[in-house]
Amino acid sequence: MIQIPLRDTNRFLSKITKGDLVKIEVKDNESYNVLFKDISHHPVTRQVEHIEFQHIVADEPVNSVANVTLANREMNQNLIQKHIEEIPYNALPKDFIQDIVIDVRGMEAGTNITVGDLDAAKDEKIKILIPEYTVVLTVSEPVKVQIDDEEVDTETESESQEQES
């Protein structure tokens, strides 16, 4: 077990995310290439309680995650729903991917993107660990809700009559 001062932990976490490869130096100048696997926080204070690393070896495949990031979201007026934040995969450390970027510019309502549609799923060096049919995002037409004034007035009148009785 390694203990790290909270200040250093917060600085460390501001620079990396789950799935990143990092080098950790410990006593006697020993260093290890590790994968940042997971983090747990205290449920109330949100202070870091535990960080999990996995020692990696260059020629051994390792399970990791890639963050799903949407590009040009502001250029699409449709409703875009991202269904998963991370995509788990298995690969050699040299083939790791940090982010899977999906450009939503120009995507029309009715578009569904599945894991199988992503470039990472087509890369022979990367084995995606969830089904290819898993929906990553959907694009829908925004729905405008219009309140009919007559209906609101009718409900208000009937409530007034009940209160007078």
ABEGO torsion letter per residue (X at the ends): XBBBBAAAAAAAAAABBBGBBBBBBBBGGBBBBBBBABBBBBAAAGBBABBBBBBBBAABBBBBBBBBBBBGAAABABBBBBABABBBBBBBAAABBABBBBBABGBBBGBBBBAAABAAAABAABBBABBAABBABBBBBBBBBBBBAAAAAAAAAAAAAAAAX
